[in-house]
Amino acid sequence: MGRSQETFGKKEVRIKKEKKRKEKEQKRALRRSEIKKSSFDDMIAYVDEFGMITSTPPDPDKKTIIAAESIELKITKNKPVTASNFVRKGVVTFFNESKGFGFIRDLESNQRVFVHASSLLEQVAENNLVVFELVKDHKGLSAVKVKIFRD
């Protein structure tokens, strides 16, 4: 009795959905039957001496032996900051009071170090000789506790 209320349009939609579901089931069953069992050897890929991915293993006759001592490791450009050299001297190369930041050139390492107005203990201007401490923050090295150097 539930289907007596079904209109022609609803019946067509139901028939199309059933047909589509059956087609999907048939495709899925066909794919399952066509899948061949793959082995681990079929999945292995190799990289040749030029960095290209190939399916053939490398030739052991072309193998070169490299001594571990002959490998040079890259050294970082900036020297690491140690506890003994936290307090530094430098020259203020740029300072914008309206924006509240500037840069100090470290006399020891000749690096440019960022300084914010909140890190100043006293007012500074360009070309002032200052003493400051280095701190590593999320963007790099910053100068804190900046004050003018007096002999």
Beta strands, then each sheet from edge to edge (+ up, - down):
strand 1: 46-47
strand 2: 53-54
strand 3: 87-96
strand 4: 101-106
strand 5: 112-116
strand 6: 129-137
strand 7: 140-148
sheet 1: 1+ 2-
sheet 2: 3+ 4- 5+ 7+ 6- 3+
end
